[in-house]
Amino acid sequence: MTTTFGERLDDAAAYAICRLLDDGGAALTNAAALSLATGNFQAAGGLTGAAGIAYMAERWNCQWDPDKPGFPTEGGGPSGCQEASGGGVFLEEWSPRLNQWVPEAGPHRSFDSFTQTSCDGEETSDGIATYTDIAFTRLDGTKGVINSIVYGDSCGDLSRLRGRVADDGECTKDFEGGPKLPIDNIPSYQYTDESSNCTINVETVGFTTSAGGGVDPVFKMSPSSPDGDTRNTGCAGGRTGGCCFSPVLYHQPGGPCGPCGPRPPFPPDKDNDDPWWHDVLKQATGVAIGNLVASALKTFFEAQLAPASFTLIAPCDKDEQKNPLEVKYALPIQNYQSRVLSQQAVIMEILQQHLNWKTPICFEKNESGRYFRSISFESEAYSPNSNARINKRFRYRSQSPGDVRQLATHWASFEWNTGPVIVWHTGSPLGSPKVWAASIDEGKRVIRHAGGEAGVDPDQVGEWGVGGSDNSRYGVSATVKLKRVDGCWAATARQGPDGWPEAAY
């Protein structure tokens, strides 16, 4: 069955796109493209470019290997990810000799700068070697610098470097100014139609990007001989018919059967520096793009969004079981416009609930007693580190003012052993008493004795805590007892937080 002219062009495009993807590799993500959404000329590189190229391969049922370097690129610095959270980012260098990526450094949080230190310009099997200081930030935030040999096509060429995110990392910043793919570095492809034996030369003149992130090539198609020579096709002199036709501009955004068919490639007079095919394509696709946008918006607004929910948790308020209070806001299946209105209403409810609860901060109830106790102890023996006795001051609180004579009597006959173990107690009327004792049990014994005077059982109310020190200057061991100063017992009580300390004779 003989194919039509349009079918031959479609088949030639499908053939050329698969060849383009297979040969182009990662270099395709560094091509520039005309945005159909904005009409601006922009780079297609980075994560958006990689996703768009992969989508093009899927739409045209072709294979694409993003790890294959592909067409030669020019100039620029590293490509890929520059900074990543989590597990960080690796710096890798492409080795043409090994035909694979080789590790350079990492993983680190980011690679911050590349400074050339020397380059002799001598060509090696790997390229021209540039000694480069690579500054980086480690995962723990500290800075570092390594001097590495980076190979390229010229001194200072860093285009063979790329940042690859670790498996448990997430890229937060891409390298800027990566390598560029000149359109002239993309070869032409020749497609021969089996039914007519006509050969079509397919030349890539550029790329476009759509609002949905898709990337599509723009081809100039012309008659060709099977060996790719476009001069000896038998179509000289403007002959048309059979395998002869005037060159056409072929562009199918959205994949096969897109909205824009072949157009004459000859450009009108231009008053800007954009490639000649831009104006042709803009004129040819203006109406089609408008229809696509309108159709996309209609589909977007009519789409049904899945049910959703949000739970607001109180920062301070709790129920009877001491669990934080929470309010759940549920949204049913809705279209886009209804969901927006519902979310606006939910936001107002959340703000009101936020004000109803304790906001913005809260404090736990202070269970400490109002009346302070201060007990001073002293050893009979001198400290091994000085010519002075060991002194320890122990403070706690009580819920009642108490009698200083009874306080002195309570502590007068009490002795305990100091040491390097720190024992403390929190969450009770005793406040936050702390003791440096010879052992955990000894520290608890001191605090329990204070609880006996204050009427608090620290084993039933509050929590215990334990610490210590390996420094020999702290926690000297000695036996201490209640100290006397000028005939007064060093066991004082205050009548309220602002009262003077009182002691018993």
VOGU-3710 file (C-alpha; in Angstrom, 3 decimals, decimal comma):
1> mtttfgerld> 0,000/0,000/0,000  1,407/3,381/-1,024  1,636/5,955/1,741  0,454/9,537/1,402  2,806/12,495/1,599  1,633/13,355/5,123  2,042/9,764/6,301  5,603/9,693/4,941  6,444/12,837/6,917  4,907/11,359/10,091
11> daaayaicrl> 6,898/8,147/9,645  10,089/10,106/8,977  9,513/12,157/12,137  8,921/9,055/14,269  12,115/7,480/12,905  14,188/10,637/13,412  12,924/11,236/16,960  13,887/7,740/18,107  17,327/8,146/16,500  17,624/11,586/18,095
21> lddggaaltn> 16,793/10,253/21,568  19,087/7,245/21,224  22,052/9,263/19,949  21,457/12,440/21,961  21,467/11,031/25,492  21,855/13,501/28,369  23,060/16,224/25,991  19,446/16,803/24,872  18,629/18,284/28,283  21,106/21,074/27,501
31> aaalslatgn> 19,410/22,218/24,281  17,613/25,555/24,091  13,905/25,627/23,322  11,098/27,961/22,312  8,384/28,044/24,978  4,975/27,725/23,365  3,399/28,992/26,588  5,333/32,282/26,768  6,871/32,693/23,317  10,287/33,156/24,935
41> fqaaggltga> 13,496/31,387/23,981  14,898/29,551/26,990  17,259/26,777/27,992  15,713/23,352/28,322  18,339/22,030/30,721  18,011/20,953/34,330  15,366/18,791/35,963  12,562/20,168/33,783  14,513/19,337/30,658  15,224/15,776/31,775
51> agiaymaerw> 11,562/15,196/32,600  10,473/16,715/29,287  12,891/14,578/27,246  11,760/11,448/29,097  8,136/12,360/28,387  8,948/12,822/24,692  10,493/9,338/24,606  7,367/7,897/26,215  4,983/9,660/23,807  6,870/8,528/20,710
61> ncqwdpdkpg> 7,535/5,019/22,091  11,325/5,464/21,915  14,236/4,620/24,210  16,274/7,324/25,995  19,256/6,826/28,339  19,792/9,910/30,564  23,195/8,558/31,695  24,559/8,468/28,143  26,450/11,698/27,344  25,263/11,716/23,724
71> fptegggpsg> 25,996/14,634/21,402  29,049/16,799/22,174  28,277/19,918/24,173  30,215/23,135/24,450  31,560/25,178/27,343  29,783/25,853/30,576  30,234/24,465/34,035  28,938/21,377/35,814  25,399/20,169/35,249  22,852/18,453/37,486
81> cqeasgggvf> 22,371/19,027/41,209  24,608/21,471/43,110  23,034/21,277/46,595  20,932/18,578/48,274  19,425/17,832/51,666  19,307/14,433/53,361  22,035/12,163/52,034  23,598/14,953/49,971  25,018/15,015/46,444  27,937/13,312/44,685
91> leewsprlnq> 30,223/15,031/42,163  30,999/12,786/39,185  33,090/13,177/36,010  32,383/11,586/32,631  35,321/9,559/31,282  35,225/9,106/27,486  38,009/6,534/27,778  36,030/4,387/30,257  32,666/5,375/28,741  31,148/5,864/32,190
101> wvpeagphrs> 30,737/8,308/35,066  33,489/8,116/37,701  33,300/9,476/41,291  35,004/12,788/41,980  33,863/13,734/45,521  31,020/13,429/48,003  28,493/12,937/49,213  28,365/16,519/50,516  25,610/19,016/51,178  26,780/21,258/48,317
111> fdsftqtscd> 29,617/22,029/45,922  30,169/25,767/46,265  32,875/26,874/43,814  35,449/25,696/41,255  38,755/27,614/40,985  41,376/26,822/38,331  44,879/26,641/39,840  46,902/25,533/36,796  46,558/24,094/33,283  49,326/23,364/30,751
121> geetsdgiat> 46,916/22,810/27,849  48,487/19,496/26,864  46,115/17,016/25,236  45,925/13,581/26,915  43,866/10,462/26,271  41,264/11,845/28,689  41,404/15,430/27,417  43,083/18,579/28,716  43,775/18,444/32,457  42,889/21,440/34,633
131> ytdiaftrld> 43,978/21,456/38,277  40,950/22,792/40,096  40,197/23,712/43,717  36,707/22,396/44,486  35,128/24,037/47,546  32,276/22,153/49,233  30,083/22,061/52,326  29,971/18,744/54,188  26,761/17,160/55,456  27,545/18,431/58,972
141> gtkgvinsiv> 27,864/22,016/57,696  31,659/22,306/57,848  33,594/23,592/54,842  36,292/21,838/52,826  38,434/22,168/49,687  40,044/19,498/47,505  42,417/19,995/44,595  41,375/17,731/41,764  42,287/17,141/38,132  39,295/17,894/35,893
151> ygdscgdlsr> 39,476/16,851/32,231  37,771/18,711/29,404  38,109/19,939/25,844  39,993/23,052/26,965  41,542/24,617/30,074  38,828/25,366/32,626  36,200/23,240/30,859  33,989/21,761/33,597  31,224/20,481/31,352  32,111/16,833/32,059
161> lrgrvaddge> 31,205/17,257/35,746  27,751/16,581/37,095  26,062/16,522/40,487  24,175/13,308/41,262  21,783/13,215/44,222  22,307/10,410/46,753  19,561/7,798/47,026  18,358/9,291/50,323  18,877/12,918/49,282  16,690/15,591/47,712
171> ctkdfeggpk> 18,066/18,237/45,342  17,459/21,822/46,511  19,570/23,707/43,943  20,854/22,980/40,416  24,086/24,110/38,822  23,683/27,192/36,628  25,495/27,769/33,369  25,895/24,099/32,494  27,027/22,866/29,081  25,060/23,896/25,983
181> lpidnipsyq> 24,058/21,732/23,044  24,541/23,676/19,780  21,896/22,726/17,259  24,654/22,207/14,675  25,976/19,282/16,766  22,817/17,291/15,994  23,199/15,285/12,778  20,563/14,948/10,089  18,792/11,622/9,594  17,640/9,990/6,394
191> ytdessncti> 14,407/8,025/6,333  13,465/5,825/3,344  9,791/5,014/2,864  9,453/1,347/1,888  6,241/1,732/-0,137  7,474/4,618/-2,336  11,242/4,173/-1,948  11,427/7,933/-1,302  14,181/9,168/1,026  13,532/12,164/3,250
201> nvetvgftts> 16,273/14,193/4,938  15,269/15,161/8,486  17,217/18,104/9,920  16,667/19,230/13,508  16,425/23,026/13,607  15,266/23,441/17,215  13,016/22,400/20,088  9,857/23,677/21,759  8,469/23,278/25,256  4,771/23,265/26,110
211> agggvdpvfk> 2,981/24,445/29,251  2,672/20,849/30,399  6,431/20,339/30,400  6,652/18,401/27,125  9,622/18,854/24,785  9,224/18,449/21,003  11,705/18,753/18,144  11,226/21,042/15,151  12,330/19,416/11,882  13,095/20,748/8,434
221> mspsspdgdt> 12,278/17,947/5,988  13,488/17,867/2,391  14,048/15,302/-0,391  17,260/13,301/-0,106  19,150/10,441/-1,740  19,614/7,300/0,374  23,215/8,315/1,147  22,008/11,598/2,645  23,137/13,827/-0,238  20,394/16,422/-0,715
231> rntgcaggrt> 21,960/17,754/-3,929  21,572/14,650/-6,146  17,926/13,803/-5,564  16,658/14,451/-9,059  14,532/17,294/-7,687  16,545/20,203/-9,055  14,806/23,078/-10,763  11,839/23,118/-8,391  10,495/19,853/-9,671  7,522/18,593/-7,603
241> ggccfspvly> 5,909/15,165/-7,661  6,915/11,588/-6,893  9,686/11,836/-4,300  10,204/15,570/-4,893  8,672/18,264/-2,722  9,510/21,694/-1,414  11,188/21,669/2,023  8,717/21,857/4,907  8,861/22,709/8,607  7,491/19,794/10,635
251> hqpggpcgpc> 6,350/20,200/14,245  3,927/18,075/16,247  3,598/19,370/19,841  2,049/16,808/22,116  3,318/13,820/20,173  1,957/12,016/17,125  -1,181/13,553/15,611  -0,496/16,923/17,243  -2,282/20,118/16,217  0,364/21,563/13,864
261> gprppfppdk> 1,303/19,989/10,545  3,930/20,831/7,895  4,575/24,471/6,987  6,830/26,105/4,411  10,229/26,763/6,009  11,091/29,933/4,132  11,236/32,784/6,676  9,701/36,221/6,260  11,747/39,343/6,829  12,896/39,377/10,461
271> dnddpwwhdv> 13,545/42,264/12,862  14,990/40,190/15,735  17,814/37,728/16,348  15,669/34,642/17,030  16,180/31,584/14,800  14,231/31,953/11,524  11,748/29,185/12,313  10,409/30,934/15,453  8,216/33,388/13,584  6,970/30,700/11,204
281> lkqatgvaig> 6,029/28,415/14,085  4,394/31,179/16,124  2,199/32,162/13,181  1,342/28,548/12,370  0,542/27,473/15,910  -1,074/30,584/17,381  -4,656/29,390/16,944  -3,780/25,798/17,830  -2,054/26,871/21,019  -5,073/28,942/22,031
291> nlvasalktf> -7,354/25,953/21,497  -5,003/23,711/23,461  -4,899/26,123/26,400  -8,684/26,503/26,457  -9,144/22,736/26,277  -6,574/22,170/29,004  -8,211/24,702/31,313  -11,634/23,186/30,763  -10,316/19,700/31,514  -8,463/21,005/34,565
301> feaqlapasf> -11,498/22,702/36,088  -13,825/19,767/35,380  -11,510/17,152/36,873  -12,730/15,604/40,136  -10,264/15,928/43,003  -9,968/13,058/45,486  -11,216/13,430/49,077  -8,784/15,200/51,388  -8,482/15,899/55,094  -6,406/17,993/57,481
311> tliapcdkde> -5,988/17,533/61,231  -5,287/20,550/63,456  -3,582/19,554/66,723  -3,680/21,802/69,791  -0,247/22,812/71,096  -1,378/23,080/74,746  -4,972/22,007/75,340  -5,431/18,346/76,331  -8,326/15,999/77,065  -8,893/14,025/80,282
321> qknplevkya> -6,341/11,406/79,178  -3,713/14,176/78,684  -3,828/13,734/74,897  -3,649/16,897/72,746  -7,014/18,080/71,465  -7,468/17,924/67,699  -9,996/18,931/65,056  -10,219/17,171/61,682  -11,400/18,987/58,563  -12,576/16,680/55,746
331> lpiqnyqsrv> -13,181/17,637/52,108  -15,318/15,412/49,825  -14,773/14,634/46,127  -14,965/18,026/44,372  -13,978/19,765/41,194  -11,199/22,341/41,308  -13,338/25,452/41,806  -15,423/23,877/44,577  -12,247/22,690/46,328  -10,786/26,203/46,306
341> lsqqavimei> -13,938/27,646/47,897  -14,050/24,856/50,495  -10,421/25,376/51,409  -11,027/29,100/51,905  -13,827/28,311/54,350  -11,674/25,747/56,168  -8,850/28,264/56,522  -11,193/30,661/58,355  -12,345/27,853/60,662  -8,749/26,870/61,402
351> lqqhlnwktp> -7,829/30,468/62,273  -10,787/30,725/64,658  -9,957/27,388/66,315  -6,348/28,496/66,619  -7,515/31,536/68,594  -9,889/29,465/70,738  -7,022/27,288/71,954  -4,113/28,543/74,049  -1,881/30,338/71,590  0,811/30,802/70,578
361> icfeknesgr> 2,764/29,240/73,480  1,941/27,372/76,671  3,612/26,437/79,923  3,165/23,406/82,127  1,663/24,079/85,544  4,368/24,951/88,085  4,004/22,494/90,971  6,887/23,947/93,014  6,218/25,070/96,571  6,399/28,755/97,526
371> yfrsisfese> 8,715/28,427/100,525  12,431/27,973/100,042  14,766/25,814/102,122  18,563/26,086/102,058  20,636/23,485/103,909  24,454/23,770/104,148  26,632/20,741/104,939  30,284/20,525/105,849  32,794/17,694/106,217  34,881/17,154/109,315
381> ayspnsnari> 37,912/16,127/107,225  39,741/18,444/104,860  39,465/18,123/101,109  42,297/16,184/99,423  42,539/19,043/96,899  42,860/21,935/99,368  43,259/22,964/102,998  39,550/23,527/103,410  36,625/21,387/104,394  34,158/20,269/101,757
391> nkrfryrsqs> 30,954/22,339/101,745  27,695/21,385/100,046  24,574/23,547/99,808  21,298/21,791/99,176  18,138/23,698/98,197  14,535/22,614/97,885  11,038/24,013/98,380  8,058/23,360/100,583  4,378/24,222/100,444  4,383/25,530/104,038
401> pgdvrqlath> 6,643/28,075/105,800  7,541/25,634/108,595  9,432/26,273/111,842  13,186/26,895/111,618  13,856/25,001/114,892  12,003/21,953/113,597  13,895/22,331/110,293  17,253/22,367/112,107  16,240/19,375/114,233  15,205/17,453/111,086
411> wasfewntgp> 18,659/17,867/109,507  20,939/18,059/112,583  21,638/14,332/112,901  21,573/13,574/109,146  24,847/12,590/107,482  25,456/11,607/103,883  28,324/10,896/101,481  29,190/13,258/98,610  30,565/12,053/95,267  30,547/12,325/91,435
421> vivwhtgspl> 26,953/11,099/90,843  24,364/13,801/90,188  20,814/12,977/91,270  17,929/15,397/90,779  14,160/15,473/91,034  11,571/17,516/89,105  7,802/17,944/88,876  6,913/18,120/92,575  6,487/20,783/95,286  10,167/20,195/96,135
431> gspkvwaasi> 11,082/22,274/93,066  14,241/20,985/91,385  16,565/19,708/94,139  19,965/18,388/93,011  22,636/16,450/94,896  26,249/15,402/94,127  26,385/12,089/95,958  28,529/8,953/96,196  25,843/6,868/94,451  22,358/7,054/92,981
441> degkrvirha> 20,793/5,567/96,098  22,687/8,007/98,320  21,460/10,977/96,274  17,886/9,739/96,425  18,235/9,273/100,196  19,088/12,968/100,629  16,153/14,132/98,496  13,770/11,726/100,223  14,887/13,164/103,592  14,010/16,639/102,289
451> ggeagvdpdq> 10,630/15,295/101,171  10,019/14,017/104,678  10,380/17,553/106,044  8,310/19,147/103,259  5,550/16,509/103,332  6,291/15,226/99,782  6,998/11,664/98,653  9,358/12,067/95,634  8,771/8,435/94,657  5,067/9,147/94,139
461> vgewgvggsd> 5,183/12,682/92,699  7,527/13,944/89,998  10,453/12,287/88,215  14,009/11,280/89,067  17,038/12,194/86,969  20,627/10,962/87,083  23,903/12,320/85,663  27,562/12,506/86,545  31,054/13,795/85,798  34,368/12,108/84,930
471> nsrygvsatv> 36,372/15,164/85,989  38,407/14,438/89,127  37,942/18,041/90,311  34,206/17,518/90,660  32,369/15,205/92,993  35,008/14,698/95,719  33,905/11,995/98,139  33,422/12,908/101,787  30,984/12,467/104,662  29,131/15,697/105,436
481> klkrvdgcwa> 26,641/16,815/108,071  24,689/19,964/108,955  26,974/22,980/109,293  26,985/25,488/112,160  27,983/29,129/111,652  28,500/31,360/114,692  26,287/29,116/116,768  23,486/28,968/114,209  22,453/25,883/112,312  22,928/26,445/108,552
491> atarqgpdgw> 19,373/25,326/107,786  17,330/28,331/106,683  13,732/28,878/105,625  12,175/31,828/103,806  8,684/33,122/104,512  7,638/33,373/100,872  9,666/34,070/97,724  10,664/37,583/98,887  11,299/36,800/102,552  14,650/36,873/104,371
501> peaay> 16,225/33,549/105,277  15,744/32,612/108,962  17,918/30,205/110,934  17,690/28,562/114,393  20,262/28,774/117,190
//
